[in-house]
Amino acid sequence: MIELKKVLSDMVKCIVDQPDEVTVLEDSSEDSKTVTLTLTVAQGDMGKVIGKHGRIARSIRLVMKTAGGKIGKRVNVEIKD
């Protein structure tokens, strides 16, 4: 089974300069069909994760929604300042 938290963490660690600062918190809803992943990175890496006009953040969310669809879950990714 796909571990969504690990997929997001590994993907973001490849992008940022400080991979040790990457943390992902997982919160499942009561119906357990929806998973919210909260991503926190170092302040200097925020621009790399968000990207120009939010393109990288949009791509990260798309990949995670696709991975969640494979196991029948809806995935929301929040990027925390």
Secondary structure by P-SEA (a helix, b strand, c coil): cccaaaaaaaaaaacccccccbbbbbbbcccccbbbbbbbcccccccccccccaaaaaaaaaaaaaaaaaabbbbbbbbcc
